[in-house]
């Protein structure tokens, strides 16, 4: 929050800039998405991450771009990719949100699945992983997406406020 106080009333212009003091993660930009190795936990962070111009908003998180990091999975068979995450820190938001996308460039990404999961087995809390989640809650919030052999899928990890959290991704695959 920013509070502005003056002894006289009238219009004014407030100028501000966000100062990042560190280096963004290596996978901060969509084009630098890190390849996923299924079955091996992947440690990551949103500390010092930034939002890219043109990055899609996640409807569940309201409006505006978030500071994000990207991962990439190329399916080597038709099947299901199941993913969950643990939020390993409680710096700002104490949770991370993982969503999945299909496409080849930032400009042509499509939410996968689109629309996001709803109803039985889906819903608003799918993909939200809290620092205080129990193993049962992690399972309940896990995402399972259908994948097609040879197709590329992107995973985006972010926090609601653009906060800084450390996390671990867990991915399993099942053939159909």
C-alpha positions in Angstrom: 0.0 0.0 0.0 1.1 3.5 -0.7 -0.3 6.5 1.2 0.0 10.0 -0.2 -0.6 13.0 2.1 -0.4 16.6 1.2 -1.3 19.9 2.9 -3.1 21.0 -0.2 -5.7 19.2 -2.2 -5.3 18.6 -6.0 -4.4 16.2 -8.7 -0.9 14.7 -8.7 1.2 12.1 -10.5 2.7 9.3 -8.5 5.7 7.6 -10.2 7.2 4.4 -8.9 9.5 1.6 -10.1 10.0 -1.9 -8.8 13.6 -2.5 -8.0 14.8 -6.1 -8.3 17.9 -6.6 -6.2 18.9 -10.0 -7.4 19.1 -12.2 -10.5 15.9 -13.8 -11.8 15.8 -17.7 -11.9 17.2 -19.2 -15.1 13.7 -20.2 -16.1 12.1 -16.8 -15.5 11.3 -16.3 -19.2 9.0 -18.7 -21.2 11.8 -19.2 -23.8 14.1 -20.4 -21.0 11.7 -23.1 -19.7 13.5 -25.9 -18.0 12.9 -29.4 -19.3 11.1 -31.7 -16.9 12.5 -35.1 -15.9 9.5 -37.2 -14.9 10.0 -39.2 -11.7 12.7 -36.8 -10.4 11.6 -34.1 -7.9 12.5 -30.6 -9.3 13.4 -27.8 -6.9 12.5 -24.3 -8.0 11.9 -20.8 -6.8 10.0 -17.7 -7.6 12.5 -15.5 -5.7 13.4 -12.6 -8.0 11.2 -13.9 -10.7 9.5 -11.4 -13.1 6.4 -11.2 -15.3 6.9 -11.2 -19.0 5.0 -8.7 -21.3 2.2 -10.6 -22.9 2.1 -13.4 -20.3 -1.3 -14.8 -19.8 -3.2 -14.2 -16.6 -4.5 -17.2 -14.5 -8.2 -16.5 -14.1 -8.2 -18.0 -10.6 -5.7 -15.4 -9.5 -7.6 -12.3 -10.5 -6.1 -9.7 -12.7 -2.6 -8.7 -13.7 0.6 -10.5 -14.5 2.4 -12.5 -11.8 6.1 -13.2 -11.3 6.5 -16.7 -12.8 8.9 -19.4 -13.7 8.4 -22.0 -16.5 9.0 -25.7 -17.1 8.6 -27.8 -20.3 7.5 -31.4 -20.8 7.6 -33.2 -24.2 5.4 -36.2 -24.1 7.0 -39.5 -25.3 3.7 -41.4 -25.3 -0.1 -40.9 -25.0 -1.0 -40.8 -21.4 -1.6 -38.8 -18.3 0.9 -36.5 -16.6 0.1 -36.1 -12.9 1.8 -33.2 -11.1 1.9 -31.8 -7.6 4.1 -29.4 -5.7 5.2 -28.6 -2.2 5.7 -25.0 -1.2 8.9 -25.3 0.8 9.0 -21.7 2.2 6.7 -19.3 3.8 8.3 -16.0 2.7 5.3 -14.1 1.2 2.3 -16.1 0.2 3.2 -19.5 1.7 1.8 -21.3 -1.4 2.5 -21.7 -5.1 0.1 -22.2 -8.0 0.9 -24.5 -10.9 -1.0 -24.3 -14.2 -0.5 -26.0 -17.5 -0.3 -24.7 -21.1 0.0 -26.1 -24.6 1.6 -24.4 -27.5 5.0 -23.4 -28.9 5.3 -19.7 -28.2 4.2 -17.4 -25.4 1.8 -15.7 -27.8 0.0 -18.9 -28.9 -0.3 -20.7 -25.6 -3.7 -22.2 -24.7 -4.6 -23.3 -21.2 -4.4 -27.0 -20.9 -7.0 -28.1 -20.1 -9.1 -25.2 -21.2 -11.2 -24.4 -19.4 -9.3 -25.2 -16.2 -10.5 -28.3 -14.3 -14.0 -27.9 -12.7 -16.5 -30.1 -10.9 -15.6 -33.6 -9.6 -11.8 -34.0 -9.6 -11.3 -30.4 -10.4 -12.2 -27.0 -9.1 -10.6 -23.8 -7.9 -8.1 -25.3 -5.6 -6.5 -27.7 -8.2 -2.9 -26.7 -8.6 -2.7 -24.6 -5.4 -0.1 -26.0 -3.0 0.2 -24.5 0.5 3.3 -24.6 2.7 1.2 -26.3 5.4 -0.5 -29.0 3.2 -0.7 -32.5 4.4 0.1 -35.4 2.1 -3.6 -36.0 1.6 -4.2 -32.3 0.7 -1.3 -32.5 -1.8 -3.0 -35.4 -3.5 -6.4 -33.7 -3.6 -4.9 -30.6 -5.2 -2.8 -32.5 -7.8 -3.3 -31.9 -11.5 -3.7 -34.7 -14.0 -3.5 -33.7 -17.6 -3.9 -35.8 -20.8 -0.9 -35.6 -23.0 -0.3 -36.7 -26.6 3.0 -38.3 -27.8 5.3 -35.7 -29.3 3.4 -32.6 -28.0 5.0 -30.0 -25.8 3.3 -28.9 -22.6 4.4 -26.0 -20.4 4.0 -25.7 -16.6 4.0 -22.2 -15.0 4.6 -21.7 -11.3 3.6 -18.5 -9.6 2.2 -17.0 -6.4 -0.9 -14.8 -6.1 0.9 -11.6 -5.0 4.0 -12.2 -7.1 5.7 -13.2 -3.9 8.9 -15.2 -3.4 8.6 -18.9 -2.6 10.7 -22.0 -3.0 9.0 -25.2 -4.1 9.5 -28.7 -5.3 7.6 -30.2 -8.3 6.7 -33.9 -8.5 5.7 -35.4 -11.8 4.5 -38.9 -12.6 3.2 -40.3 -15.9 0.9 -43.1 -16.9 0.5 -44.6 -20.3 -3.0 -45.0 -21.7 
